[in-house]
Amino acid sequence: MATTRAHAIVKGWVQGVFFRAKTSEEAFRLGVTGWVRNLNNGDVEAVIEGEIKAVEALVAWLHRGPSRAQVTEVKVDWSAATGEFKNFNTRY
Protein backbone atom coordinates (compact mmCIF):
# COMPACT_ATOMS: atom_id res chain seq x y z
CA MET A 1 0.00 0.00 0.00
CA ALA A 2 1.52 3.30 -1.12
CA THR A 3 1.21 6.13 1.39
CA THR A 4 1.62 9.89 1.34
CA ARG A 5 1.47 12.98 3.53
CA ALA A 6 -0.41 16.22 2.89
CA HIS A 7 0.05 19.45 4.84
CA ALA A 8 -2.95 21.69 4.12
CA ILE A 9 -3.89 25.27 4.95
CA VAL A 10 -7.59 25.98 4.45
CA LYS A 11 -8.71 29.59 4.00
CA GLY A 12 -12.14 31.19 4.07
CA TRP A 13 -14.99 31.01 6.58
CA VAL A 14 -13.62 27.89 8.25
CA GLN A 15 -13.70 28.60 11.99
CA GLY A 16 -16.85 28.45 14.07
CA VAL A 17 -18.50 26.07 11.59
CA PHE A 18 -17.36 22.73 13.10
CA PHE A 19 -14.60 22.41 10.48
CA ARG A 20 -12.18 20.60 12.82
CA ALA A 21 -14.81 18.21 14.17
CA LYS A 22 -16.13 17.32 10.73
CA THR A 23 -12.59 16.94 9.36
CA SER A 24 -11.84 14.49 12.18
CA GLU A 25 -15.01 12.53 11.39
CA GLU A 26 -14.12 12.35 7.70
CA ALA A 27 -10.53 11.34 8.52
CA PHE A 28 -11.81 8.53 10.72
CA ARG A 29 -14.18 7.38 7.96
CA LEU A 30 -11.33 7.34 5.45
CA GLY A 31 -8.87 5.68 7.83
CA VAL A 32 -6.16 8.34 7.69
CA THR A 33 -3.98 9.67 10.51
CA GLY A 34 -2.71 13.12 11.48
CA TRP A 35 -4.26 16.21 13.01
CA VAL A 36 -6.28 19.39 12.40
CA ARG A 37 -6.19 22.73 14.23
CA ASN A 38 -7.36 26.34 14.03
CA LEU A 39 -4.77 29.02 13.35
CA ASN A 40 -4.82 32.47 14.94
CA ASN A 41 -5.37 34.13 11.54
CA GLY A 42 -8.69 32.33 10.96
CA ASP A 43 -7.33 29.54 8.76
CA VAL A 44 -7.41 25.82 9.50
CA GLU A 45 -4.27 23.67 9.25
CA ALA A 46 -4.20 19.90 8.79
CA VAL A 47 -1.56 17.22 8.39
CA ILE A 48 -2.88 14.00 6.88
CA GLU A 49 -1.12 10.68 6.31
CA GLY A 50 -2.31 7.42 4.86
CA GLU A 51 -3.07 5.53 1.69
CA ILE A 52 -2.77 7.88 -1.29
CA LYS A 53 -6.41 7.63 -2.41
CA ALA A 54 -7.68 8.20 1.14
CA VAL A 55 -5.46 11.26 1.67
CA GLU A 56 -6.51 12.64 -1.71
CA ALA A 57 -10.16 12.10 -0.74
CA LEU A 58 -9.75 14.06 2.51
CA VAL A 59 -7.90 16.85 0.70
CA ALA A 60 -10.78 17.02 -1.79
CA TRP A 61 -13.22 17.18 1.14
CA LEU A 62 -11.22 20.09 2.63
CA HIS A 63 -12.08 22.10 -0.49
CA ARG A 64 -15.77 21.85 0.51
CA GLY A 65 -15.70 21.39 4.27
CA PRO A 66 -18.85 21.11 6.37
CA SER A 67 -22.09 22.64 5.13
CA ARG A 68 -21.67 26.00 6.92
CA ALA A 69 -18.07 26.54 5.75
CA GLN A 70 -17.11 28.79 2.86
CA VAL A 71 -13.72 27.58 1.65
CA THR A 72 -11.93 30.06 -0.61
CA GLU A 73 -8.54 28.36 -0.95
CA VAL A 74 -6.67 25.22 0.06
CA LYS A 75 -2.88 25.18 -0.14
CA VAL A 76 -1.40 21.68 -0.02
CA ASP A 77 2.21 20.56 0.27
CA TRP A 78 2.78 16.88 -0.49
CA SER A 79 5.61 14.78 0.94
CA ALA A 80 6.45 11.25 1.96
CA ALA A 81 4.52 9.80 4.88
CA THR A 82 6.51 9.55 8.11
CA GLY A 83 4.27 7.09 9.96
CA GLU A 84 4.48 9.22 13.11
CA PHE A 85 0.74 9.26 13.84
CA LYS A 86 -1.36 6.47 15.32
CA ASN A 87 -4.73 8.20 14.78
CA PHE A 88 -6.28 11.51 13.72
CA ASN A 89 -6.93 14.15 16.35
CA THR A 90 -7.92 17.74 16.89
CA ARG A 91 -5.26 20.04 18.25
CA TYR A 92 -6.14 23.07 20.34
C-alpha positions as MATLAB code, in Angstrom:
seq = 'MATTRAHAIVKGWVQGVFFRAKTSEEAFRLGVTGWVRNLNNGDVEAVIEGEIKAVEALVAWLHRGPSRAQVTEVKVDWSAATGEFKNFNTRY';
ca = [
       0.000    0.000    0.000;
       1.522    3.303   -1.121;
       1.211    6.128    1.391;
       1.619    9.892    1.341;
       1.470   12.985    3.534;
      -0.413   16.221    2.885;
       0.055   19.448    4.836;
      -2.946   21.689    4.123;
      -3.887   25.271    4.949;
      -7.588   25.977    4.450;
      -8.709   29.590    4.004;
     -12.139   31.187    4.068;
     -14.992   31.014    6.575;
     -13.620   27.885    8.248;
     -13.698   28.599   11.988;
     -16.852   28.449   14.074;
     -18.503   26.069   11.595;
     -17.357   22.729   13.096;
     -14.598   22.407   10.485;
     -12.182   20.603   12.820;
     -14.813   18.209   14.172;
     -16.128   17.317   10.731;
     -12.586   16.936    9.364;
     -11.843   14.485   12.178;
     -15.012   12.530   11.393;
     -14.121   12.354    7.700;
     -10.529   11.344    8.524;
     -11.814    8.526   10.723;
     -14.185    7.379    7.962;
     -11.328    7.341    5.449;
      -8.865    5.675    7.830;
      -6.159    8.340    7.685;
      -3.984    9.672   10.507;
      -2.709   13.119   11.480;
      -4.260   16.207   13.007;
      -6.277   19.387   12.401;
      -6.187   22.735   14.231;
      -7.359   26.344   14.031;
      -4.766   29.020   13.354;
      -4.821   32.473   14.945;
      -5.365   34.135   11.543;
      -8.693   32.326   10.962;
      -7.328   29.538    8.761;
      -7.405   25.818    9.505;
      -4.270   23.665    9.249;
      -4.197   19.902    8.789;
      -1.561   17.217    8.395;
      -2.881   14.004    6.880;
      -1.122   10.679    6.307;
      -2.313    7.416    4.864;
      -3.069    5.533    1.693;
      -2.766    7.880   -1.294;
      -6.405    7.627   -2.409;
      -7.685    8.201    1.145;
      -5.460   11.256    1.671;
      -6.512   12.642   -1.712;
     -10.162   12.105   -0.738;
      -9.753   14.057    2.511;
      -7.898   16.853    0.705;
     -10.782   17.023   -1.794;
     -13.220   17.177    1.138;
     -11.217   20.093    2.627;
     -12.076   22.102   -0.491;
     -15.767   21.847    0.511;
     -15.699   21.390    4.272;
     -18.854   21.107    6.374;
     -22.089   22.641    5.125;
     -21.667   25.998    6.919;
     -18.071   26.540    5.752;
     -17.106   28.794    2.858;
     -13.722   27.584    1.648;
     -11.930   30.056   -0.613;
      -8.539   28.361   -0.951;
      -6.668   25.219    0.058;
      -2.878   25.176   -0.139;
      -1.395   21.677   -0.022;
       2.212   20.560    0.267;
       2.779   16.880   -0.492;
       5.609   14.780    0.938;
       6.451   11.253    1.959;
       4.515    9.795    4.883;
       6.507    9.551    8.111;
       4.272    7.089    9.958;
       4.481    9.218   13.107;
       0.736    9.258   13.836;
      -1.365    6.471   15.323;
      -4.730    8.202   14.777;
      -6.280   11.509   13.722;
      -6.931   14.146   16.346;
      -7.920   17.742   16.885;
      -5.258   20.045   18.250;
      -6.141   23.070   20.339;
];
